Amino acid sequence: MDRGPAPVPAPAGERDGRRRIPRTDAVLADPRLAEAAARLGRGVVKAAVVAAQRRARAGEIPAGAVADAAAGALPVTAAGLRPVVNATGVLLHTNLGRALLSDAAREAMLVASGATDVELDLATGARARRGRSALAALLDAVPAAEAAHVVNNGAAALVLAATALAGDREIIVSRGEMVEIGDGFRIPELLAATGARLREVGTTNRTSPDDYAAAVGPGTGFILKVHPSNFRVTGFTRSADVAELTGLGVPVVADIGSGLLEPEPLLPDEPDAATWLKAGADLVTASGDKLLGGPQCGLVLGKEEYVRRLSRHPLARALRVDKLTLAALEATVRGPRTPTDEALHADPASLRERARRLAARLREAGVDAASVDSEAAVGGGGAPGVVLPSAAVALPEPYAARLRRGSPAVMGRVEDGRCLLDLRAVPPGQDDAVARAVVSAAEGR
């Protein structure tokens, strides 16, 4: 049988170089890697070692640098998620997980990661209502609500409302409020998937209370009022307020989207749960990881009769949140100011001073950096068109890709041929980490 040409042996020098590459078990014995194996798991560390050995065989690093390369490539945790500094100027960046949790929320999650009394009354030893303290926190924050319920995201809150209150009946919604909420998901398709029938009223730009009144009938489940939080329609427009929709004989479910529990003076056009409930909404739904500044979850606030129908529906079990979310939500509502609130109210003068100091520090390290004025945005599908004055450090454009690959990764934005590191969404305590990341990027590390 013809076996083809014999393999060409590698040059002697190359064979010797490969023999100098340390064995896997020898590298794993390095104290740094042994400690990491106990913390991250042997499989994670071994994968980093094998990758470093492969680089050494390819001639990318010296054979003696395998352990250093493996240690430098280890993740922060055993999970695949990497920490990122959000210097995009978008406070609630969906691709970066939206709201940063407060220290209080993180500590609460750490405690909740062990055994807790999430469904237990320690005084009696009997079963207790799940998440009762988190629900109490929401009711304390929004006295206009008689009851509260929490599900795993804002879309789930709407799905549960549609299923429990409408079933196969009609949901009346304005054509101007049939929005797409991101990643191709659309409110009308989401609601139709529950089996409910949508009754569209009005037009894209104008819908009056009379349009809703004419559509109400025996087959109506409820009227849905959706705040179009990720776009604006201006000009010849008309929409019905929540107060104008009450008194039509059917429940009014209002989705505020952004998660504000009370009015925010900086965002006068952004609705809040307290105001819409006082205006007559029977239920208000919202997201927890947007302007509220908490974990991803969906909030349902309103009249006890309707909240009970949602919370006792069989679908509620499939949409419920875990103990970590409940802990983070309660700490967010009861605790100190959130990073989202601090970023929203950051003083532009202070931001400019931070940018000036950071740019000066980088120039001393030989980096082409300058402090510039910038404009930030709320993001997360909230407050469209609102411009937040900010400040940034401007770097040459190639830094954008280098910083994304660093540890921690720093995510800026490219604008007019420059990489801008906007500081409004960066907590002041991360300025040193940003500086180190930029210097490392400049040195090619």
Secondary structure, 3 states (H helix, E strand, C coil): CCCCCCCCCCCHHHHHHHHCCCCHHHHHCCHHHHHHHHHHCHHHHHHHHHHHHHHHHCCCCCHHHHHHHHHHCCCCCCCCCCCEEECCCEEECHHHCCCCCCHHHHHHHHHHCCCCCCCECCCCCCECCCCHHHHHHHHHHCCCCCEEEEECCHHHHHHHHHHHHHCCCEEEEEHHHCCEEECCEEHHHHHHCCCCEEEEECCCCECCHHHHHHHCCCCEEEEEEECCCCCCCCCCCECCCHHHHCCCCCCEEEEEECCCCCCCCCCCCCCCHHHHHHCCCCEEEEECCCCCCCCCCEEEEECHHHHHHHHCCCHHHHCCCCHHHHHHHHHHHHCCCCHHHHHHCCCHHHHHHHHHHHHHHHHHCCCCCEEEEEEEEEECCECCCCCEEEEEEEEECCHHHHHHCCCCEEECEEECCEEEEECCCCCHHHHHHHHHHHHHHHCCC
